[in-house]
Amino acid sequence: MIVDREKGQYLGHPTTVLLEDGKTILAVYPKGHGRGAVILKRSTDGGRTWSDRLPTPENWATSKETPTIHRVVDRAGVKRLILFSGLFPIRLSVSEDDGTHWTPLAPIGDFGGIVAMGSVERLKNGDYMALFHDDGRYFHGEGKATKFRVYKTVSNDGGLTWGRPEVVAEHPTAQLCEPGLIRSPDGNQIAVLLRENSRKLNAFVIFSNDEGKTWTEPRELPGALTGDRHVGKYAPDGRLFISFRDMAHESPTKGDWVGWVGTYDDIVQGREGQCRVRLMDNTQAFDCAYPGVEVLPDGTFVATTYGHWTAGEPPYIVSVRFKLSELDELAKPRPKVDAKRGTE
């Protein structure tokens, strides 16, 4: 399904959030490559159809980077949508009426970062932890690339204010970035999948067994999970679907929008998983697939992203809907056919 397309205009890098009714999805994305005015759209039927572009605060037009959107609930039960815009400084916009009205973007501190708050997770004590990365240019606004680091920051008031960031991952040679958080099925462990930006190594993963206080050393993932901007959700049967841009070194779908099916234990044990699927063919290099992934009550996945889906034209935003049972059918071995006899 086409979410948004504009002749001659680059539309990219969406994220999504599913509301509690199980069918309303909000999508935000920049009018441009990683920066530009933030566009907001809404689907009320699980991603089958999408609204026109919705009203937004005037200063959303000043966004410098990829927006991210999340649902948070504070300790008093107040529900909010929060939207972040990165580089320096990271800024925040808040809605307490499910996205109808928003506050203007405002700085959350004197720090910046890239793909700001790409992952936000509620901790067991009711705080929220947000993850982002920087390469030295924007953390203090110095504009000089130094070293890739992945940071966490914590909010104890339902996403309104955020603490000073702390480093959770760095590597002597790998360029770790774009953290994608997945909690274990029992809730006791957090895994974070990481893009490797030097393109010399596979993607990486780190783990925390104490709600983000300490982390394991970064470890390479299998080739099947090597890519950019991992976003994962659980199916009703407990399996994981993870959407990302394929950057595996020898992959026939390198640079395309792909999904991985497997279990959380596959990630822990370093296994390749059950299967991968190319969701759509990107026609220009590696510019696609900063995805949003939602799961509807009936187990339908709604994955939304951007890409060069039509050769020679700017990228635009699409959604795909599917169940893992459909991918299971596609992944079944095909019978061999005797060309002469026409039989298996």
Secondary structure, 3 states (H helix, E strand, C coil): CEEECCCCCCCCCCEEEECCCCCCEEEEEECCCCCCCEEEEEECCCCCCCCCCCCCCHHHHHCCCCCEEEEEECCCCCEEEEEEECECCCEEEEECCCCCCCCCCEECCCCCEEEEEEEEEECCCCCEEEEEEECCCCCCCCCCCCCCEEEEEEECCCCCCCCCCEEEECCCCCCEEEEEEEECCCCCCEEEEEEECCCCCCCEEEEECCCCCCCCCCEECCHHHCEEEEEEEECCCCCEEEEEEECCCCCCCCCCEEEEEECHHHHHHCCCCCEEEEEECCCCCCCECCCEEEECCCCCEEEEEEECCCCCCCCEEEEEEECHHHHHHHHCCCCCCECCCCEC
